[in-house]
Amino acid sequence: MPYSLKLKDKKEIARDTMAFYFEKPRGFAFAAGQSMRLSCPGVSENKTFSISSAPHEEELVFAMRMRDSLFKKALANLKPGAVVEADGPFGERFVLHRDTILPAVFIAGGIGITPLLSMLSHIAENDIPRTVTLFYSNRRKDDIAFLGTLKFLVARDKCFKMVLTLTKPAESERQLWSDETGYINKDMLERHLNDIITPMYYISGPPEMVVGMSHTLEKAGVHLERILTKKFSGY
């Protein structure tokens, strides 16, 4: 269904990463983890973005790495009050499973954190008794989007655990960094999870990361129906 979204604000939330805050249309409903397709004034193409905000929040938030594309340049130049056209929501599969006894493992690479942030915020707001472990990979510390919000959610909910990892930290960062370094792999999962076979996995990020992690989990014995993926390509 088409909607007109009015821009309220925009902020830099990490290196070369912006979040755009829009007024939520009256009556608009979506499930945490879903996406919308946006059309920017003056640009013929449209792009699909995950909704970073949770269903209970008053705004619709979309975050993205600011690459050198006509669409993103146009979006970045919008002033508060400007209107973009949107369609959706889409993505009925990449949403939270119903069985709250079954633990969830979120694996995010870069801006792939966006649908998972929506899920985490939704769980915390509704006091859903669900164990969640987030593995979040970035190149450098200043690439970590929504770090403050994620730390707040982890501190608020004792069922949440977050594992941050940097794949290419600067030497000065490496000396001060107390979390993980390197790519997320089976060994890292086993260090932080009591059981890597049972959980429901949500993998969100660059295609090569999503495919690689899916294969890793399959080889470890995780059933395919417990691996949900969302690829962020060309963004």
Buried (B, 14 or more C-beta within 10 A) or exposed (E): EEBEBEBBEBEEBBBEBBBBBBBBBEEBEBBBBBBBBBBBEEBEEBBBBBBBBBBEBEBBBBBBBBEEBEBBEBBEEBEEEBBBBBBBBEBEEBBBEEEBEEBBBBBBBBBBBBBBBBBBBBBBBEEBEBBBBBBBBBBBBEBBBBBEBBEEBBEEBEBBBBBBBBBEBEEEBEEEBEEBBEBBEEEBBEEBBEEBEEBBBBBBBBEEBBEBBBEBBEEEEBEEEBBBBBBBEEB
